[in-house]
Amino acid sequence: MNRHSHSLAGQQTHADRTRVAGRRHNRAAPGPICYRATIPIMVLAFKDNHDAAITIPADAIVEIVGPDRDDRFMIVRSRGEEFLAFESDLKDLAHVIGPRAEC
């Protein structure tokens, strides 16, 4: 599967984006860092073949998985699910709690 793979409907799936994360731009993936949301954060979840906005609650742990192809987003994991979060939201609405091993 190449980096331009799409689902049958012509929509790129969240899994497709995850597989190609970091390959289409020069942004380096951050180290394995975890954040704690200080207030609720809106993120995108891939559901029913489209992105749906959901809220990660305050005090939730958010682990950085890596950069998305879209430079505005990071792929994050919270409560066992992967989402797309604005990188600026993580910086503004959450605080670093340490390396992934400490999360």
N, C-alpha and C positions, 0 to 999 in steps of 0.2 A: 504494500500500500504506500503510495507516495504522499508527499506533504500537501497535495491538493485534493486528497480523497474527500468525497462527499457521500452522504447517504443516498439511497435510491431516489428520494424526493428532491434531491439537489440541495438539501440543507446539510450543513456540516454539523455533526453530532458533537456533544460534549466530549465523548471518548476520542473522536478524531482530533479535537483541539488539544486534548491532553497528550495524545501521542506525538503531536508536532510542536509542543510547547518549547519555545526557545530556539527553534530552528530557522525562523524566518526573519529574525532581527539580531542585532548584536548585543542586546541587553543580557548581562550575565545573570544567571539564576542566583537569588540570594542564598546565603547559608541556611542551614536548617533551623529556622527561627520560629518561635511561637509567640502569639500575641494574645492578650485578654481584651475583649471588647469592653470599653468603658461605658458605652451607650449602645443601643441596638444598631446594627449595621445592615443595610440593604445589600443583598448579593443576588447573583443570577444563578438559578438552578435549571438544568436541562430536563424538561418534563414534556411528555407528549409531543416530541419532535419540535419543540421551541423553547426558548429561554423564558423562565418565569421568575419574577422578582419575589424573593422571600426575605425574611428578616432573621438574622442571627441575633439572639438575645444578648443583652448586657451580661457581662461576666463569663460568657462562653469563651472557650479556648479556640483559637484559630491558628492552624499550622500552615505555613507556606509550603506549597507543593512545588511551585515554579511559575515562571512567567507564561502568560498566554500569548498567542500570536498578535493580539491587539495590545499595543504597548500601554494602554490605560489600565489593563486588568492583570491581576495575579490569580493563579489557580490556588485555591485554599481548601483545606479540609477542616470540617468542624462536625463533631458528633458522628463521625464515620462517613460523612458524605462530602463530595467535592463540589465546589462552587466557584464562580468567578466573582472577584471583589475588586473594586477600584483600588489601585495601589495608594492613591491619596487618602481614601477612607481609612485604610489600615494605619497610615501615619497619623491621621487626625483624630480617629475615633477609637483607637486601641493603643495599648502600650505593650512594649516588648517584655516578655516574662522570662525569656532565656532560650537556650538551644533546645531542639526537639527532645533530647534525652531528659530534660527537666520538666517537660509539659505533662 
